[in-house]
Amino acid sequence: MKKLLTIILIGFLFSNCSNVDDEVDCERYDPAFPSLYLKLVDTSGNNLIENGTLDPNNITLLRGESIRFNPASQFAVPDADIRIYDNTLKLSIPRQTTFEYVIQLEENHTISLKYSAVEKKILCGLSYFVPTGARLENEPLELKGGNDYPFITEIVF
């Protein structure tokens, strides 16, 4: 009798197991998507926007989806991890496996950035693209980042 009761209990428990998608209210599901940041530095690692060498108001997007200046955080403590995104350019990640940004930094200085990406599927039939590589004028760039924080690319001038 105990075995029969155990089998019935196990059967009941397994029948109530469900898919994770079924537990998520897809109408209210608002996932966080990765961001892509561009940090412009000199050979010593100094941020060129922060030290005034480049004026973010004079940076123009010639080709690409969107670009936005990310100023220094007013609320983060000086040693907060988020400080690495101070005075950077935020680029949107289009829904494509390859995409390009052409950015005019100064009147006579234009850069061409090419990115590769892979599609990542998540709950509720949604997906986004994750950068996997970056190139500046056909030279590979290091693409820092991952699951815990947004992606950042440093360009040295």
C-alpha positions as CSV (number, residue, x, y, z in Angstrom):
1,M,0.0,0.0,0.0
2,K,2.9,2.4,0.8
3,K,4.5,1.7,-2.5
4,L,1.2,2.4,-4.4
5,L,0.8,5.6,-2.4
6,T,4.4,6.6,-3.2
7,I,3.9,5.9,-6.9
8,I,0.7,8.0,-7.0
9,L,2.5,10.8,-5.2
10,I,5.5,10.7,-7.6
11,G,3.1,10.6,-10.6
12,F,1.2,13.6,-9.3
13,L,4.4,15.6,-8.7
14,F,5.7,14.9,-12.2
15,S,2.4,15.7,-13.8
16,N,2.6,19.2,-12.2
17,C,6.1,19.9,-13.5
18,S,6.0,22.5,-16.3
19,N,8.1,24.3,-18.8
20,V,9.8,27.5,-17.6
21,D,8.1,29.4,-20.4
22,D,4.8,28.4,-18.9
23,E,5.7,29.9,-15.6
24,V,6.6,33.3,-17.1
25,D,3.9,35.8,-17.9
26,C,5.2,36.7,-21.4
27,E,3.1,39.9,-21.4
28,R,5.0,41.2,-18.4
29,Y,8.4,39.7,-19.2
30,D,10.9,42.5,-19.7
31,P,14.4,41.0,-20.2
32,A,17.6,43.0,-20.0
33,F,19.5,43.1,-23.3
34,P,23.2,43.6,-23.6
35,S,24.7,46.9,-24.5
36,L,27.8,47.8,-26.4
37,Y,30.2,50.6,-25.2
38,L,33.1,52.2,-27.0
39,K,35.9,53.7,-24.9
40,L,38.4,56.0,-26.7
41,V,41.8,56.0,-24.9
42,D,45.4,57.1,-25.6
43,T,48.4,54.8,-25.4
44,S,48.6,55.5,-21.6
45,G,45.0,54.3,-21.1
46,N,43.6,57.8,-20.5
47,N,40.0,58.3,-21.6
48,L,40.1,61.0,-24.4
49,I,36.6,62.2,-23.6
50,E,37.2,62.5,-19.9
51,N,40.5,64.5,-20.3
52,G,38.9,66.8,-22.9
53,T,40.9,65.7,-26.0
54,L,37.6,64.7,-27.7
55,D,34.3,66.5,-27.3
56,P,31.4,64.1,-27.3
57,N,29.2,66.8,-28.8
58,N,31.4,66.8,-31.9
59,I,31.3,63.0,-32.5
60,T,29.0,62.1,-35.4
61,L,27.5,58.8,-36.5
62,L,28.0,58.4,-40.2
63,R,26.8,54.8,-40.5
64,G,25.2,52.5,-37.9
65,E,22.0,52.1,-35.9
66,S,22.4,54.6,-33.0
67,I,25.1,56.1,-30.8
68,R,24.7,58.0,-27.5
69,F,27.3,59.6,-25.1
70,N,27.4,58.0,-21.7
71,P,28.6,60.6,-19.2
72,A,30.2,59.9,-15.9
73,S,27.7,58.5,-13.3
74,Q,26.7,61.2,-10.8
75,F,25.6,58.6,-8.2
76,A,28.1,55.8,-8.3
77,V,30.9,55.7,-5.7
78,P,34.4,56.3,-7.1
79,D,35.4,52.7,-7.1
80,A,32.1,51.2,-8.4
81,D,32.4,48.7,-11.2
82,I,30.0,50.8,-13.3
83,R,32.7,53.5,-13.5
84,I,34.3,51.7,-16.5
85,Y,31.4,53.0,-18.6
86,D,31.9,56.6,-17.6
87,N,32.6,58.9,-20.6
88,T,32.0,56.2,-23.2
89,L,29.9,55.9,-26.4
90,K,26.9,53.6,-26.2
91,L,26.2,51.8,-29.5
92,S,23.0,49.8,-30.1
93,I,23.4,46.2,-31.1
94,P,21.2,45.6,-34.2
95,R,19.5,42.3,-34.9
96,Q,22.2,41.2,-37.3
97,T,25.1,38.7,-37.3
98,T,27.4,41.5,-38.7
99,F,27.1,45.2,-38.5
100,E,29.2,48.3,-38.9
101,Y,29.6,51.7,-37.3
102,V,31.4,54.5,-39.0
103,I,32.0,57.3,-36.6
104,Q,33.5,60.8,-37.2
105,L,35.5,61.7,-34.1
106,E,37.0,64.9,-35.3
107,E,36.7,66.9,-38.5
108,N,39.5,64.9,-40.2
109,H,39.3,61.6,-38.2
110,T,36.8,58.9,-39.0
111,I,36.8,55.3,-37.8
112,S,35.1,52.2,-39.1
113,L,34.2,49.5,-36.6
114,K,32.9,46.1,-37.8
115,Y,31.2,43.7,-35.4
116,S,30.1,40.1,-35.6
117,A,27.4,38.7,-33.4
118,V,25.4,35.5,-32.7
119,E,21.7,35.3,-31.9
120,K,20.8,34.2,-28.4
121,K,17.2,32.9,-27.8
122,I,15.6,33.5,-24.4
123,L,12.1,33.0,-22.9
124,C,8.8,33.8,-24.5
125,G,10.2,33.4,-28.0
126,L,12.4,36.5,-27.7
127,S,16.0,36.7,-28.9
128,Y,18.8,39.2,-29.1
129,F,22.3,39.4,-30.6
130,V,25.5,39.1,-28.6
131,P,28.7,40.6,-30.0
132,T,31.5,38.0,-30.6
133,G,34.1,40.1,-32.3
134,A,35.2,43.6,-33.2
135,R,37.5,45.0,-35.9
136,L,38.8,48.6,-36.4
137,E,40.0,49.2,-40.0
138,N,40.3,45.4,-40.4
139,E,42.5,45.0,-37.2
140,P,41.0,42.9,-34.5
141,L,40.0,44.6,-31.2
142,E,39.5,43.1,-27.8
143,L,35.8,42.8,-26.9
144,K,35.5,42.8,-23.1
145,G,32.3,41.7,-21.4
146,G,30.0,38.8,-21.1
147,N,27.0,37.6,-19.2
148,D,27.5,39.8,-16.1
149,Y,27.9,43.2,-17.7
150,P,27.7,45.0,-21.0
151,F,30.3,44.7,-23.7
152,I,33.0,47.3,-24.0
153,T,35.6,47.9,-26.7
154,E,38.6,50.1,-26.2
155,I,40.2,52.0,-29.1
156,V,43.7,53.3,-28.6
157,F,44.8,56.4,-30.4
